[in-house]
Amino acid sequence: MKFIIIGAGPTGLGAAYQLNKLGHTNWQIFERSDHVGGLAASSLDDNNFTWDIGGHVLFSHYDYFDKAVAEALGDQYFEHQRESWIRILQRWVPYPFQNNVRYLPDDALRECVFGLRELSGTSNTTSNFREWMDIVFGRGIVKYFMEPYNRKVWGVPLETMSKSWIAERVSLVDLARIERNITEELDDLSWGPNNVFTFPKYGGTGAIYEGIAKPMREKINLQHEMTEIDLDQKTVTFSHGLIERYDVLITTSPLDLLVSKCRVVPERISDAAKDLVHNSGLIVGLGFEGRRDDSKCWMYFPESSAPFYRVTNFHNYSRFNVPAGDTERYFSLMCETTYSSCKPENKSTIVEETLQGLVNSGMIDEDQKNRLASRHLIDIPYSYPVPTLGRDRALATIQPFLESHSVYSRGRFGAWKYEVGNMDHSFMQGVEVVERLLKGTEERTFEDPLSAQSVR
Ligand SMILES: Cc1cc2nc3c(=O)[nH]c(=O)nc-3n(C[C@H](O)[C@H](O)[C@H](O)COP(=O)(O)OP(=O)(O)OC[C@H]3O[C@@H](n4cnc5c(N)ncnc54)[C@H](O)[C@@H]3O)c2cc1C
């Protein structure tokens, strides 16, 4: 059985890794760009600052993935305690917001607590994400954090989003616990599976995938962009004319683009692909001269005083993310802004707006703003696959059709399931589809995303 894999991101590499483990040698990866890692790749800018494509934090649900990462990195990594905060009303509130509302000024705190106390009804009756947050969090928390933050990240009207993707992705509320935190002045920081995370010493997050790809390098064909698929002939064509036949095609290209590349597809398939919604991202990497004493890892910014929704103290992840590893002399902030047709952003002014946003939100002062050592802009056309109300219907139309032609679309934008769109899920989607095809096992992550959020 000849496997062709499109894309050398975490999913494609996961598939290849598993083919190797099972001793199946008849496979090749074809990757459009000149490097591996996809959205989880990293780059070095002209001033020797390393950047990821947005804040990438490993929070794995799978021992199998952990072992692959450990093999790839050896002892070349740092381990960090997760520390994330929210900037709101000119103060820092520890994440998750709802458990730490005691940090708010009195008026806002009262609104949050009253909103929780007057909650009635059950989230089962809600029909979209916006309604769901009202029922679950109450008006204060929705007003100060949930609504503005989610509007900024997703860049689409929240009424168009489903609630089906929510499990551990959004921390829920426990009124008794919140009230105890307020009365006893407790910090409540320990939500979620990602308390400790690993980060490569050198080369950013991308070093993980460079390491995984290393032993299979001769079977990874870089700078090969797939431009057409003939589902009947089972062939793929690449931009410079090469044609490859396959028995099985595993693709990690965005699913809507994949459908548009199939030579002939029924109208119902191309129509369904139009219901898949994504947003795009602008990552602004800013390197500064100076030392920054701030142990926070990443920070959320729901307010309109800054364009970004999240900023990472990237020099904290590895000192080698700044030139010569010299954090006495440099620090680096990675700032993420979403754009979409509903939320346009200006690419020619985003760097300046980001700098001003850092000043407005108290991250840096005017003096630091003038000590800029590097600026680096990354444009990501496909950033988040949005879980819209029409998504599952579209996927239920497209995926069985493709599979009936031996095409398996997996990964962050291949499967288009945000709830299993992180690096660990993506890598395991690649592993599991190969297991299914060669051994008949179940594809747990792809088929049952909510259960995959709790496995290890
Ligand atoms: C802003 C942002 C923040 C994130 N933060 C985190 C985080 O904190 N933790 C976490 O675990 N994950 C995070 N992720 C998710 C992580 O990046 C993805 O899980 C992972 O990269 C998905 O892997 P993939 O292989 O499915 O897709 P991709 O990484 O998109 O890789 C797909 C590959 O296919 C190639 N390709 C596409 N079309 C073609 C074609 N026609 N021909 C040839 N090659 C093609 C692309 O060039 C790419 O290399 C984040 C993602 C973003 C955008």
The ligand as an SDF file (V2000), in Angstrom:
LIG
                    3D

 53 58  0  0  0  0  0  0  0  0999 V2000
   -1.5980   31.1400   16.7330 C   0  0  0  0  0  0  0  0  0  0  0  0
   -1.5080   29.6740   17.0600 C   0  0  0  0  0  0  0  0  0  0  0  0
   -1.2310   29.2850   18.3490 C   0  0  0  0  0  0  0  0  0  0  0  0
   -1.1480   27.9290   18.6620 C   0  0  0  0  0  0  0  0  0  0  0  0
   -0.8450   27.5580   19.9480 N   0  0  0  0  0  0  0  0  0  0  0  0
   -0.7250   26.2550   20.2580 C   0  0  0  0  0  0  0  0  0  0  0  0
   -0.3740   25.8420   21.5680 C   0  0  0  0  0  0  0  0  0  0  0  0
   -0.1770   26.6590   22.4580 O   0  0  0  0  0  0  0  0  0  0  0  0
   -0.2600   24.5010   21.8150 N   0  0  0  0  0  0  0  0  0  0  0  0
   -0.4700   23.5670   20.8500 C   0  0  0  0  0  0  0  0  0  0  0  0
   -0.3290   22.3680   21.1320 O   0  0  0  0  0  0  0  0  0  0  0  0
   -0.8030   23.9280   19.6030 N   0  0  0  0  0  0  0  0  0  0  0  0
   -0.9470   25.2390   19.2730 C   0  0  0  0  0  0  0  0  0  0  0  0
   -1.2850   25.6080   18.0030 N   0  0  0  0  0  0  0  0  0  0  0  0
   -1.6710   24.5670   17.0520 C   0  0  0  0  0  0  0  0  0  0  0  0
   -0.5200   23.9030   16.2830 C   0  0  0  0  0  0  0  0  0  0  0  0
    0.1790   24.8480   15.5380 O   0  0  0  0  0  0  0  0  0  0  0  0
   -1.1860   22.8590   15.3800 C   0  0  0  0  0  0  0  0  0  0  0  0
   -1.7470   21.8760   16.2080 O   0  0  0  0  0  0  0  0  0  0  0  0
   -0.2990   22.0970   14.4580 C   0  0  0  0  0  0  0  0  0  0  0  0
    0.6440   22.8830   13.8160 O   0  0  0  0  0  0  0  0  0  0  0  0
   -1.1870   21.4110   13.4220 C   0  0  0  0  0  0  0  0  0  0  0  0
   -0.4340   20.5240   12.6730 O   0  0  0  0  0  0  0  0  0  0  0  0
   -0.9080   20.0740   11.2330 P   0  0  0  0  0  0  0  0  0  0  0  0
    0.1580   19.2070   10.7100 O   0  0  0  0  0  0  0  0  0  0  0  0
   -2.2820   19.5110   11.3370 O   0  0  0  0  0  0  0  0  0  0  0  0
   -1.0720   21.3860   10.3770 O   0  0  0  0  0  0  0  0  0  0  0  0
   -0.0200   22.4920    9.9710 P   0  0  0  0  0  0  0  0  0  0  0  0
    0.8950   22.7800   11.0840 O   0  0  0  0  0  0  0  0  0  0  0  0
   -0.8210   23.5750    9.3710 O   0  0  0  0  0  0  0  0  0  0  0  0
    0.8360   21.7730    8.8280 O   0  0  0  0  0  0  0  0  0  0  0  0
    0.3190   21.5350    7.5630 C   0  0  0  0  0  0  0  0  0  0  0  0
    1.4630   21.4870    6.5820 C   0  0  0  0  0  0  0  0  0  0  0  0
    0.9480   21.1750    5.2880 O   0  0  0  0  0  0  0  0  0  0  0  0
    1.5910   21.9650    4.3230 C   0  0  0  0  0  0  0  0  0  0  0  0
    0.6810   22.1120    3.1630 N   0  0  0  0  0  0  0  0  0  0  0  0
   -0.5530   22.6760    3.1530 C   0  0  0  0  0  0  0  0  0  0  0  0
   -1.0770   22.6210    1.9060 N   0  0  0  0  0  0  0  0  0  0  0  0
   -0.1650   21.9770    1.1380 C   0  0  0  0  0  0  0  0  0  0  0  0
   -0.1350   21.6260   -0.2360 C   0  0  0  0  0  0  0  0  0  0  0  0
   -1.1520   21.9110   -1.0820 N   0  0  0  0  0  0  0  0  0  0  0  0
    0.9480   20.9700   -0.7110 N   0  0  0  0  0  0  0  0  0  0  0  0
    1.9900   20.6590    0.1340 C   0  0  0  0  0  0  0  0  0  0  0  0
    2.0210   20.9900    1.4310 N   0  0  0  0  0  0  0  0  0  0  0  0
    0.9480   21.6440    1.9350 C   0  0  0  0  0  0  0  0  0  0  0  0
    1.8240   23.3070    5.0350 C   0  0  0  0  0  0  0  0  0  0  0  0
    2.8630   24.0550    4.4250 O   0  0  0  0  0  0  0  0  0  0  0  0
    2.1730   22.8330    6.4430 C   0  0  0  0  0  0  0  0  0  0  0  0
    3.5520   22.6390    6.6010 O   0  0  0  0  0  0  0  0  0  0  0  0
   -1.3790   26.9560   17.6570 C   0  0  0  0  0  0  0  0  0  0  0  0
   -1.6430   27.3550   16.3540 C   0  0  0  0  0  0  0  0  0  0  0  0
   -1.7270   28.6930   16.0580 C   0  0  0  0  0  0  0  0  0  0  0  0
   -2.0310   29.1270   14.6420 C   0  0  0  0  0  0  0  0  0  0  0  0
  1  2  1  0
  2  3  1  0
  2 52  2  0
  3  4  2  0
  4  5  1  0
  4 50  1  0
  5  6  2  0
  6  7  1  0
  6 13  1  0
  7  8  2  0
  7  9  1  0
  9 10  1  0
 10 11  2  0
 10 12  1  0
 12 13  2  0
 13 14  1  0
 14 15  1  0
 14 50  1  0
 15 16  1  0
 16 17  1  0
 16 18  1  0
 18 19  1  0
 18 20  1  0
 20 21  1  0
 20 22  1  0
 22 23  1  0
 23 24  1  0
 24 25  2  0
 24 26  1  0
 24 27  1  0
 27 28  1  0
 28 29  2  0
 28 30  1  0
 28 31  1  0
 31 32  1  0
 32 33  1  0
 33 34  1  0
 33 48  1  0
 34 35  1  0
 35 36  1  0
 35 46  1  0
 36 37  1  0
 36 45  1  0
 37 38  2  0
 38 39  1  0
 39 40  1  0
 39 45  2  0
 40 41  1  0
 40 42  2  0
 42 43  1  0
 43 44  2  0
 44 45  1  0
 46 47  1  0
 46 48  1  0
 48 49  1  0
 50 51  2  0
 51 52  1  0
 52 53  1  0
M  END
$$$$
